[in-house]
């Protein structure tokens, strides 16, 4: 398993992983990453300043990914953990934790103060992982990501 930066050839695979994971968990297609413009062109989206997206590559096969980017429509030095999804066969192997820690380090390197995320209320394993690495639940969303169908918001200090 290796963590590497997303490449243009990864766009289709990551889009399929994101969209199939969302449908697998019964989440709506609207108001989630399923319908984001960024999901259609992930490599291009993460070439902008203070952004980075990584994929997990296992023997040449991309099995998941996650990234960091400034939190949309928010005044403050906060980044967002974005589009962290994995193929079912890649879950439960520790890849998510390794990738998340990598993203947290990238957020620090990009000089963000805090990292924010949004998720679905039935993604229990993901929420447990987020809490395990120090994310805390919020009462309301920060900024406006357009993910109005994601009812769980969490945040972590990066200092």
Secondary structure, DSSP 8 states (H G I E B T S, - for coil): -EEEE--GGGHHHHHHHHHHHHHHTT--STTSGGG-HHHHSHHHHTTSTT-EEEEEEETTEEEEEEEEEE-TT-SSSEEEEEEEEE-GGGTTSSHHHHHHHHHHHHHHHTT-SEEEEEE-TT-HHHHHHHHHTT-EE-SS--S--S-TT--EEEEEE--
